[in-house]
Amino acid sequence: MGSDTAKGATPQQAAITKINQDAFLAAFAVSGTVRSAAEAINIPRSTIDAWARKDTHGFKARYTEATELFREYLQDIAVDRVKNQKPNDNPVLLITLLNAHWPEKYRRDAHYADNAAKDVMAEWKRFVKANKKAARDSRSDDASEQDTEREQAVAEAQKILARKANDNQRDG
């Protein structure tokens, strides 16, 4: 385990270091980049690197926790976008960020055995089916086109999930 204080640091200097680390980690958990978090608290990147190298105040474990918080923050955005997505919305940038920050869960070649996506798609399909007739009765032809586009998007997502499941079975 790393040292709790830097060599020769006074208790006051150690306390300031801990406060700076806490501020950096809070900024990192929101921004997701060392550069922006370091700039936010006006600390050079070399200081961050030294904290990690020396594991000052248990920095490595706390940095890992902040990384996890950022990953979950990205996932929260993804879930919100899926809930509010329109047929023409493009989630490529968000998917790319999820792939980069949570590869074992979101990369196509990841071997993460979870049926959550399949369950969400099944629930979405039930929702669309249950509301289809009411939507047709109350919407114009333009809205019906959106329903058709949404159904096509759901069908395409199901195809992708089926391919992924086949790939996982073949690889696993």
N, C-alpha and C positions, 0 to 999 in steps of 0.2 A: 504494500500500500504506500501511497505517496506521502511526503512529509506534510504536516499540518501548517507549517510556516516555512518561509524561505530561510536559508542559512543566514544568521545574523540579523534577521528582521526583528524589529521591536514588536511588542504586542499591538501597538497602535498601527504599525505598518501591516501587520498580519490582518488586522480587522479591516483596514482599508482595502487590502487585496481581496478579502472575502466579499466585501460589499461590491467591489468592481466585478468580481466573478459572477455574483448574483445578478447584477445589472446586465452583464453581457449575456448570460444564459437566458434571462427573460426576453431580451431583444432577439436572441437567436431563435428561441422557440416560436417567435412570430414571423421573423424575416426568413429564416432558413438558410442564411448565408453568413459566414464568418465575417466577410468584408463589411456588410451592412450593419451587423450587430456591433462590430468593433468601432465602426464610425459613429454609430448612435451613442456610444458612451465615451468616445474620444480616447480610445486605447489602441496602440499600435498592434498590428497582427502578430508581430514577434512576441509580444507579451502573452497573447493567447497561446501561441505555440509553446512558450516556456511553461505556462501553467499546465499544459497537456503533457509535455515532456517530463516535468518534475512531479506531476500529479498533485500539485499544490492544493491543499484543502480538499482532497478527493475529487479534483476537477474532472478526471476522465469519466467517472461514473455519473456525475452530474451533467456532463456534456452529452453523454449517451441518453440520459433522461430527457434533456431538452430536444435532442434529435427526435426522439419518440413523440414528444409533444407536437413538434412541427409536422411529422408524418400524420398524426391524427388530425391536425388542423387541415391538412390537404384533403384527407379523407372526408372530413366534415363538409368542406367546400364541394367535393364531388357528389356527396349524397344530396346536398341542397340543390345543386345544379340538376341532378337527375330528377328530383321532385318537381322542379320548376321549369324543366327543359321544354322547349318548343321543338317541333319537328325539324326546323332548319338550323337550330343551334349546333355549333361545332365545338366538341369538347376536346379537340386534339391537344391543345396546350396543357390542359389540366391532366389528361391521360399521360402526357409526356412527363410532367412533374411527378405524378404518382409512380410511374415506372422508374424514375431516377431515384426517388426518395424511399420507395418501398418495393424494391424489385421482387422480393420473394413472394409478395402478394399480388402485384399488378403486372409483372412482365409476362408476356405470352409464354416464354420458355420456363417460367417458374413452376415448381412442383408443389404448389400449395393446395392441399386437399380441403376445399371448403365449398359447400353447396349454397352459400349465401347469395351469389349472383343468380344461380338457377332459381332459388326461392323468390328472389325479388322479381325476376321475370315472370314466374308463374303467378305471383300476386298481381303484377301489372296486367297480365293477360286477363285474369278474372275481373279486375276493375274495369278494363276496357269493355269486356263482354257484357258486364252487368249494366254499364251506362250507355251502351251503344244505341239501343232503341230510344231512350229518352233524349239522347243527344241529337239523333236524327230528326226527331219530332220537333225539337225546339230550335234547331239551327238552320241556317241557309245552306245553299249548295256549296258555298265557299268553305263553310265549317265542315261539311261532309268530306271535302277534299283533304282537309287537315286530319280528319279521322282516318282516312285511307292512308295518308302519309305516315301517321302514327302507327297504324297497324303494320305497314310495310317495315317501319323501323323496328317494331317489336319482332316481326318475323326474321329480319336480318340478324338481330341480336340473338335470337334463339339458334339460328344457324351457326353463328360464331361460337356460342356456348357449346353446341353439339360438337363442332370441330375440336374445340379445346378439350372436351371430355374424351373424344376419340384419341387425340394426341396424348393426353395424360394416361389413358389406358394402354396405349401402344408403348409409351416410354416407361410406364410404371410397371 
